[in-house]
């Protein structure tokens, strides 16, 4: 049975997501390397919010940009116990800055 895109979007909309993110690349990596980096980012996010990776909810979508066709990912991340603090922790870490404190 083929699921329609609408039913998939409806299922995703029913989940309480904590983070919406976009991962872009300076230069386009191979598909295997791009997905590897995306999943490494998710593992890093799990460490930053002090949650087991297996307890995170992740929706990852690869696509080409509308203007110029640049490859990138969009993702939804749930199960982080605190959207605002999680976003800041993930963003600060990506920027190479230190952050402290516990996310609840």
C-alpha positions, 0 to 999 in steps of 0.5 A: 500500500502506497502512502500519500504525502498528505498522510505522511505530513499529517502523521508528522504534524501530530508529533510534538517536535522540539527542534526544526533544523536545516543542515547545509554544506559549503561544498556538496559531499557525496550522498553517503557522506552527507547522510553520515554527517546528518546522522552524526549531527543527530548523535551530537544533539543527543549528547548535548541534551543528555538523552540516549540517541534511541529515545530521540524522534527524528525526521530527516529529509534531503532536498535541493534548494528552490533557487540554485538547487543546493543540496541540504537537509531539513530535520525535525527533532523530538524527545529533547525535553525542552525545545528552547534550551535544546535549540540553543545548545545545538546551535552554540555547539555547531558554532563552536561555542561552549554551553553549560547547564542541564536541559530538562 
